[in-house]
């Protein structure tokens, strides 16, 4: 079975990515495979989530925060020594924030390993490492501080779905009350109210929203995947 790895920042990213991979790429969770993976318990990476499709195994991990991605990558490469056959490739997705070139970021993060830059990816110890900058999109909303992070991606999808337009009055009022533009995470709290979400975590909101959009308007989600660059990244990771 060909093994591939997807490393994400945190739980909210997992809740966002999993429905997309499961629906559009037809991967399914396989807990039995996870039980025999040669990863040891490590505080620097989460428990793996294993998705399979045919003879391909996609192992999804998160780093419990962007500031811990570097340690998580080190832990993963340490664990790869216990695999009978090295994974074919690894995707690493993190918020863009102010980073202009995620490939340079990845190269710097992995500088202690022997890495070689190829066409848009790194070759590290025989493993293709493909970095992806989450949130590298533009939204036409004057009251929104376009911080390039996961929440900006979800705000873009909410804009395409029209929920964001319906919230314009609330967005404007809240901007006045706070005396500043809203951050993407502020929009998520308004989205939770608009969607009558009563859960206690943003992870649940993100998963519910993505799944609802996939059910009701998959065409819009496909447009969103293309516009955000996610389709290219996920095609490479799962293809």
SVG drawing of the C-alpha trace seen along z (x, -y; Angstrom):
<svg xmlns="http://www.w3.org/2000/svg" viewBox="-30 -53 52 56">
<polyline fill="none" stroke="black" stroke-width="0.4" points="0.0,0.0 1.4,-3.4 1.6,-5.7 1.1,-9.5 1.1,-12.0 -0.8,-15.2 0.4,-17.4 -1.9,-20.2 -1.6,-22.9 -4.4,-21.9 -7.8,-20.3 -9.7,-23.0 -7.7,-22.4 -8.4,-18.6 -12.1,-19.4 -11.9,-21.5 -9.8,-19.2 -11.3,-15.8 -14.8,-16.4 -13.2,-17.7 -10.9,-14.7 -13.6,-12.2 -16.3,-13.6 -14.3,-14.8 -11.5,-12.2 -13.5,-9.3 -11.1,-8.4 -12.6,-6.6 -11.4,-6.4 -9.7,-3.1 -9.0,-2.8 -7.6,0.8 -4.7,-0.5 -3.9,-3.2 -3.4,-0.5 -0.4,1.0 1.3,-2.2 4.9,-2.4 4.5,-5.8 5.3,-5.9 3.3,-8.0 4.8,-11.5 3.6,-14.7 4.8,-16.7 2.2,-15.1 -1.4,-14.1 -2.9,-10.7 -3.0,-9.7 -6.3,-9.6 -6.0,-7.0 -7.9,-7.3 -7.7,-4.7 -8.7,-4.5 -7.7,-1.4 -4.0,-0.8 -3.4,-4.3 -3.2,-5.2 -3.4,-8.9 -2.3,-9.5 -3.6,-12.9 -1.7,-14.4 -1.8,-17.8 0.9,-19.7 -1.3,-21.3 -0.5,-24.8 1.6,-26.5 4.5,-27.2 4.8,-23.4 5.0,-22.4 8.7,-22.3 8.9,-19.9 6.1,-17.8 8.0,-17.5 11.1,-16.3 9.0,-13.8 7.4,-12.5 10.7,-12.1 12.1,-10.3 9.1,-7.9 9.5,-7.3 12.7,-5.3 10.4,-2.6 8.3,-2.2 9.2,0.8 8.8,-1.5 9.0,-5.3 5.9,-7.3 5.7,-8.6 5.0,-12.1 4.0,-14.4 1.8,-17.5 2.3,-20.3 -0.4,-22.9 -0.1,-26.0 -1.6,-29.5 0.2,-31.9 0.0,-34.9 2.8,-37.2 4.9,-34.5 5.3,-35.3 6.9,-32.0 5.8,-28.8 8.4,-26.8 11.2,-28.9 9.5,-28.5 9.4,-24.7 13.1,-24.7 14.0,-26.8 12.0,-24.6 13.6,-21.4 17.1,-22.9 18.6,-20.2 17.6,-17.6 19.2,-17.1 16.6,-18.7 16.6,-19.4 14.2,-21.9 12.3,-20.4 9.3,-21.7 7.3,-23.3 8.2,-20.8 11.2,-19.6 12.8,-16.2 13.8,-15.2 15.4,-11.9 13.6,-10.4 10.2,-11.9 8.4,-14.6 7.4,-17.4 4.7,-19.6 4.0,-22.8 0.7,-24.7 -0.1,-28.1 -3.6,-28.2 -5.6,-31.4 -3.9,-32.9 -7.1,-34.4 -8.8,-37.8 -12.2,-38.8 -14.0,-41.9 -15.1,-43.0 -14.0,-46.5 -14.7,-45.7 -12.5,-42.5 -8.8,-42.4 -7.7,-39.9 -5.3,-37.9 -4.3,-34.9 -5.4,-32.0 -7.9,-29.1 -10.7,-31.3 -10.2,-33.6 -10.8,-30.5 -14.0,-29.7 -15.1,-33.3 -14.5,-33.1 -16.7,-30.1 -19.4,-31.8 -19.1,-34.8 -19.6,-32.5 -22.6,-30.8 -24.1,-34.3 -24.1,-33.9 -21.5,-36.6 -23.6,-39.0 -26.5,-38.5 -24.2,-39.3 -23.1,-42.7 -25.2,-44.6 -23.9,-42.8 -20.3,-43.0 -20.6,-46.8 -22.2,-47.2 -19.6,-45.1 -16.8,-47.0 -18.1,-50.2 -18.5,-48.8 -14.9,-47.3 -13.4,-50.4 -11.5,-48.2 -11.9,-45.9 -12.9,-42.4 -10.5,-39.5 -11.5,-36.3 -12.0,-34.6 -14.6,-37.3 -16.5,-36.4 -16.6,-32.7 -18.5,-33.7 -21.0,-35.5 -21.2,-32.5 -21.9,-30.3 -24.9,-32.5 -26.2,-32.6 -26.0,-28.8 -27.6,-28.2 -24.5,-26.3 -24.7,-25.5 -21.4,-23.5 -18.6,-24.6 -15.7,-24.4 -14.9,-26.0 -13.8,-22.6 -17.4,-21.4 -18.6,-24.6 -16.1,-24.3 -16.9,-20.6 -20.7,-21.2 -20.4,-24.2 -18.2,-22.3 -20.5,-19.2 -23.6,-21.4 -22.1,-23.1 -21.1,-19.8 -24.6,-18.5 -26.4,-21.6 -24.1,-23.2 -21.1,-21.0 -20.6,-23.1 -19.8,-26.2 -17.4,-24.1 -15.6,-23.0 -15.3,-26.6 -13.9,-27.5 -11.3,-24.6 -10.1,-25.9 -10.0,-29.6 -8.2,-28.9 -5.5,-26.6 -6.7,-23.7 -7.6,-21.6 -4.1,-21.6 -2.7,-20.7 -5.2,-17.9 -5.0,-16.5 -1.2,-16.1 -1.6,-14.7 -4.3,-12.1 -3.6,-11.4"/>
</svg>
